[in-house]
């Protein structure tokens, strides 16, 4: 019976994870249509990506507190109702609906961001690498597919229909999550007795380095997926090719869902991961300083950047589960990293859009991305040489 519960949890968890990037990654191919239909100034377009990140920052610690009172599974269920509401609110052709809906989407997504890693540690204690890999793989794969479908649909159907179709997966995920409510990881009445007396991650240096690492990887990633199509189009690349390049970038990170958990704890594995992180995230953005329009070359570059982004994201999730000693710490570091980290990340799309508008050039933006990636690699090295968070 327990094995069946685990299998159902894994399946439904993957559906939840599939919706944690999809509502954000479907937007970049739609930006031009949104701007035209709603007459939104270009300077504000970066907010559509930044708003969910700000919501992550504000609500991550709140979600952790709510989950301690009503348990993780129910918290995810309730917040996913907000996600669905926000997704379908964005169909209304009005600026207020777009931005308010995006706020609700960000709040809903955040419950899965924060609590799923903790549930994996709690409900799959002997299968943490596998659970983490399936979690991140589902998130990255469906996010990438969503970008591709978004670019295809918007060329054939309306903006509202595109958003409605691509938001349907969140309803399916919520339905399949319902059985988990009958087998909460802890009985509410016993919560206080089971919570150990552990040292908070907010007062430990390694907790802040993990937060910095998470924030930097998110800043670079969400800035790239927001502005890469515009960068490529400024070089003369077609909209369809730019959309396909972004899709390839996202898909290229999928193998990292399995590679990172296997290699992160090994010395040679660390060297491998850091090497490709530097190639993908430091050197990758700098290649767009050149006026590259050849499709094959663009695809190779996007694969390398995508692989680097996959390493960065999966390492961040790896730190949540492998640098903590109990599920409560895992939830706390997840909430901490995603609160402060996403606040940092939210600056990226808007800041880089402002820099581009100010200088009328993408060169400074790309150089800044590379510098942030250098800080990312440095913080990762510090974390890996640091002991686990104290209990």
TAWOGI-V23291 format. One record per residue. N is the residue number from 1. RES is the residue in one small letter. SS is DSSP state (a for helix, b for strand, c for the rest). BURIAL is b if it has 16 or more other ideal C-beta (glycine too) atoms within 10 Angstrom, else e. D_CENTER is the distance of its C-alpha to the mean C-alpha in whole Angstrom. Layout:
# TAWOGI-V23291
n & res & ss & burial & d_center
N & RES & SS & BURIAL & D_CENTER
N & RES & SS & BURIAL & D_CENTER
This chain:
# TAWOGI-V23291
n & res & ss & burial & d_center
1 & x & c & e & 33
2 & x & a & e & 30
3 & x & a & e & 29
4 & x & a & e & 29
5 & x & a & e & 27
6 & x & a & e & 24
7 & x & a & e & 24
8 & x & a & e & 23
9 & x & a & b & 21
10 & x & a & b & 19
11 & x & a & e & 19
12 & x & a & b & 18
13 & x & a & b & 15
14 & x & a & b & 14
15 & x & a & b & 15
16 & x & a & b & 13
17 & x & a & b & 10
18 & x & a & b & 11
19 & x & c & b & 10
20 & x & c & b & 7
21 & x & c & b & 6
22 & x & a & b & 9
23 & x & a & b & 11
24 & x & a & b & 9
25 & x & a & b & 9
26 & x & c & b & 13
27 & x & c & b & 14
28 & x & a & b & 15
29 & x & a & b & 18
30 & x & a & b & 19
31 & x & a & b & 19
32 & x & a & b & 23
33 & x & a & e & 24
34 & x & a & b & 22
35 & x & a & e & 24
36 & x & a & e & 27
37 & x & a & e & 27
38 & x & a & e & 27
39 & x & c & e & 28
40 & x & c & b & 25
41 & x & c & e & 26
42 & x & a & e & 24
43 & x & a & e & 23
44 & x & a & e & 21
45 & x & c & b & 19
46 & x & c & b & 16
47 & x & a & b & 16
48 & x & a & b & 15
49 & x & a & b & 11
50 & x & a & b & 12
51 & x & a & b & 13
52 & x & a & b & 10
53 & x & a & b & 9
54 & x & a & b & 13
55 & x & a & b & 13
56 & x & a & b & 10
57 & x & a & b & 13
58 & x & a & b & 16
59 & x & a & b & 15
60 & x & a & b & 13
61 & x & a & b & 17
62 & x & a & e & 19
63 & x & a & b & 17
64 & x & a & b & 18
65 & x & a & e & 21
66 & x & a & b & 21
67 & x & a & b & 20
68 & x & a & b & 23
69 & x & a & e & 26
70 & x & a & e & 25
71 & x & c & b & 23
72 & x & a & b & 19
73 & x & a & b & 20
74 & x & a & b & 22
75 & x & a & b & 19
76 & x & a & b & 16
77 & x & a & b & 19
78 & x & a & e & 20
79 & x & a & b & 17
80 & x & a & b & 16
81 & x & a & e & 19
82 & x & a & b & 18
83 & x & a & b & 15
84 & x & a & b & 18
85 & x & a & b & 20
86 & x & a & b & 18
87 & x & a & b & 17
88 & x & a & b & 21
89 & x & a & b & 22
90 & x & c & b & 20
91 & x & c & b & 23
92 & x & c & e & 25
93 & x & c & e & 26
94 & x & c & e & 26
95 & x & a & e & 25
96 & x & a & e & 25
97 & x & a & b & 23
98 & x & a & b & 20
99 & x & a & b & 19
100 & x & a & b & 20
101 & x & a & b & 18
102 & x & a & b & 15
103 & x & a & b & 16
104 & x & a & b & 16
105 & x & a & b & 13
106 & x & a & b & 11
107 & x & a & b & 13
108 & x & a & b & 13
109 & x & a & b & 9
110 & x & a & b & 10
111 & x & a & b & 12
112 & x & a & b & 10
113 & x & a & b & 8
114 & x & a & b & 11
115 & x & a & b & 14
116 & x & a & b & 13
117 & x & a & b & 13
118 & x & a & b & 16
119 & x & a & b & 17
120 & x & a & b & 17
121 & x & a & b & 19
122 & x & a & b & 21
123 & x & a & b & 22
124 & x & c & b & 22
125 & x & c & e & 23
126 & x & c & e & 25
127 & x & c & e & 22
128 & x & a & b & 19
129 & x & a & b & 18
130 & x & a & e & 19
131 & x & a & b & 17
132 & x & a & b & 14
133 & x & a & b & 14
134 & x & a & b & 14
135 & x & a & b & 11
136 & x & a & b & 9
137 & x & a & b & 11
138 & x & a & b & 11
139 & x & a & b & 8
140 & x & a & b & 8
141 & x & a & b & 12
142 & x & a & b & 12
143 & x & a & b & 9
144 & x & a & b & 12
145 & x & a & b & 15
146 & x & a & b & 14
147 & x & a & b & 14
148 & x & a & b & 17
149 & x & a & b & 19
150 & x & a & b & 18
151 & x & a & b & 20
152 & x & a & e & 23
153 & x & a & b & 23
154 & x & a & b & 23
155 & x & c & e & 26
156 & x & c & e & 28
157 & x & c & e & 27
158 & x & c & e & 27
159 & x & a & b & 23
160 & x & a & e & 24
161 & x & a & e & 24
162 & x & a & b & 21
163 & x & a & b & 19
164 & x & a & b & 21
165 & x & a & e & 21
166 & x & a & b & 17
167 & x & c & b & 17
168 & x & a & e & 19
169 & x & a & b & 17
170 & x & a & b & 16
171 & x & a & e & 20
172 & x & a & e & 20
173 & x & a & b & 17
174 & x & a & b & 19
175 & x & a & e & 22
176 & x & a & b & 22
177 & x & a & b & 20
178 & x & a & e & 24
179 & x & a & e & 26
180 & x & a & b & 23
181 & x & a & e & 25
182 & x & a & e & 28
183 & x & a & e & 27
184 & x & c & e & 25
185 & x & c & b & 24
186 & x & c & b & 27
187 & x & c & e & 30
188 & x & a & e & 30
189 & x & a & e & 33
190 & x & a & e & 32
191 & x & a & e & 29
192 & x & a & e & 31
193 & x & a & e & 33
194 & x & a & e & 31
195 & x & c & e & 28
196 & x & c & e & 30
197 & x & c & e & 31
198 & x & c & e & 28
199 & x & c & e & 27
200 & x & c & e & 24
201 & x & a & b & 22
202 & x & a & e & 22
203 & x & a & e & 25
204 & x & c & b & 24
205 & x & a & e & 24
206 & x & a & b & 21
207 & x & a & b & 19
208 & x & a & b & 19
209 & x & a & b & 18
210 & x & a & b & 15
211 & x & a & b & 14
212 & x & a & b & 15
213 & x & a & b & 13
214 & x & a & b & 10
215 & x & a & b & 11
216 & x & a & b & 12
217 & x & a & b & 9
218 & x & a & b & 7
219 & x & a & b & 10
220 & x & a & b & 11
221 & x & a & b & 8
222 & x & a & b & 8
223 & x & a & b & 12
224 & x & a & b & 13
225 & x & a & b & 11
226 & x & a & b & 13
227 & x & a & b & 16
228 & x & a & b & 17
229 & x & a & b & 19
230 & x & a & b & 21
231 & x & a & b & 21
232 & x & a & b & 23
233 & x & a & e & 25
234 & x & a & e & 26
235 & x & c & e & 28
236 & x & c & e & 29
237 & x & c & b & 27
238 & x & c & e & 27
239 & x & a & e & 24
240 & x & a & e & 24
241 & x & a & b & 23
242 & x & a & b & 21
243 & x & a & b & 19
244 & x & a & b & 19
245 & x & a & b & 19
246 & x & a & b & 15
247 & x & a & b & 15
248 & x & a & b & 16
249 & x & a & b & 14
250 & x & a & b & 11
251 & x & a & b & 13
252 & x & c & b & 15
253 & x & c & b & 12
254 & x & c & b & 13
255 & x & c & b & 16
256 & x & a & b & 14
257 & x & a & b & 13
258 & x & a & b & 17
259 & x & a & b & 18
260 & x & a & b & 16
261 & x & a & b & 17
262 & x & a & e & 21
263 & x & a & b & 21
264 & x & c & b & 20
265 & x & c & e & 23
266 & x & c & e & 25
267 & x & a & e & 27
268 & x & a & e & 27
269 & x & a & e & 24
270 & x & a & b & 22
271 & x & a & e & 24
272 & x & a & e & 23
273 & x & a & b & 19
274 & x & a & b & 20
275 & x & a & e & 22
276 & x & a & b & 20
277 & x & a & b & 17
278 & x & a & b & 20
279 & x & a & e & 21
280 & x & a & b & 17
281 & x & a & b & 16
282 & x & a & b & 19
283 & x & a & e & 22
284 & x & a & b & 19
285 & x & a & b & 19
286 & x & a & e & 23
287 & x & a & b & 24
288 & x & c & b & 23
289 & x & c & e & 26
290 & x & c & e & 28
291 & x & c & e & 29
292 & x & c & e & 28
293 & x & c & e & 28
294 & x & c & e & 29
295 & x & a & e & 27
296 & x & a & e & 27
297 & x & a & e & 26
298 & x & a & b & 23
299 & x & a & b & 22
300 & x & a & e & 23
301 & x & a & b & 21
302 & x & a & b & 18
303 & x & a & b & 18
304 & x & a & b & 18
305 & x & a & b & 16
306 & x & a & b & 13
307 & x & a & b & 15
308 & x & a & b & 14
309 & x & a & b & 10
310 & x & a & b & 10
311 & x & a & b & 13
312 & x & a & b & 11
313 & x & a & b & 8
314 & x & a & b & 10
315 & x & a & b & 12
316 & x & a & b & 10
317 & x & a & b & 10
318 & x & a & b & 14
319 & x & a & b & 15
320 & x & a & b & 14
321 & x & a & b & 17
322 & x & a & b & 19
323 & x & c & b & 20
324 & x & c & b & 21
325 & x & c & e & 24
326 & x & c & b & 23
327 & x & a & b & 21
328 & x & a & b & 21
329 & x & a & b & 20
330 & x & a & b & 17
331 & x & a & b & 16
332 & x & a & b & 18
333 & x & a & b & 16
334 & x & a & b & 12
335 & x & a & b & 14
336 & x & a & b & 15
337 & x & a & b & 12
338 & x & a & b & 10
339 & x & a & b & 13
340 & x & a & b & 14
341 & x & a & b & 11
342 & x & a & b & 10
343 & x & a & b & 13
344 & x & a & b & 14
345 & x & a & b & 11
346 & x & a & b & 12
347 & x & a & b & 15
348 & x & a & b & 14
349 & x & a & b & 14
350 & x & a & b & 17
351 & x & a & b & 19
352 & x & a & b & 19
353 & x & a & b & 20
354 & x & a & e & 23
355 & x & a & b & 24
356 & x & a & b & 24
357 & x & a & e & 26
358 & x & a & e & 28
359 & x & a & e & 29
360 & x & c & e & 29
361 & x & c & e & 27
362 & x & c & b & 24
363 & x & a & e & 25
364 & x & a & e & 25
365 & x & a & b & 21
366 & x & a & b & 21
367 & x & a & e & 23
368 & x & a & b & 21
369 & x & a & b & 17
370 & x & a & b & 19
371 & x & a & e & 21
372 & x & a & b & 17
373 & x & a & b & 16
374 & x & a & e & 20
375 & x & a & e & 19
376 & x & a & b & 16
377 & x & a & b & 18
378 & x & a & e & 21
379 & x & a & b & 19
380 & x & a & b & 18
381 & x & a & e & 21
382 & x & a & e & 22
383 & x & a & b & 20
384 & x & a & b & 22
385 & x & c & e & 25
386 & x & c & e & 25
387 & x & c & e & 26
388 & x & c & e & 24
389 & x & c & b & 23
390 & x & c & e & 27
391 & x & c & e & 28
